[in-house]
């Protein structure tokens, strides 16, 4: 089956805006940047690992970010009772590591669906919305939707750096 990742048109983040549109604009720009790094690649190229010993791939990053979108916006911030996207019982990083049999078209559709669901889940919540956070050590505190936005921008920015290096290894394409 021949498949190529679709081309993506990125929308620039706002240069002057209130807090919520600014956070959403930057997050959308980073979401689009990850897809831009995958644009025009074949399924085989999307599954090409970075460099040994790492097994990090562009397809794995898209799977991971779909899972992260679900976790932070839907499950944590909005309190939705939905399962994780990938079976992580034996491998906590299954979203990143279990890419060999993954279908790129399904992966990109899942990513798009999770971004849309994440946006819908928090659309009516103010950035000041707080929810409980239970730490691994059992202690609890609160975090805000604002924190989630900032964290997601950071998460995408870090992984987009990885994606840039992987893409350069695959076909020499660089840039933001």
Secondary structure, DSSP 4 states (H G I P E B T S, - for coil): ---BPPP--PPPPPSS--HHHHHHHHHHHHHHHHHHHHTT-BHHHHT--SSTT----HHHHHHHHHHHHIIIIIIIIS------SS--SS-TTHHHH--TT--HHHHHHHHHHHHHHHHHHHTTS-TT-EEEEE-TTS-EEEEEHHHHHHHHHHHHHHHHHHHHHHHHHHH-----
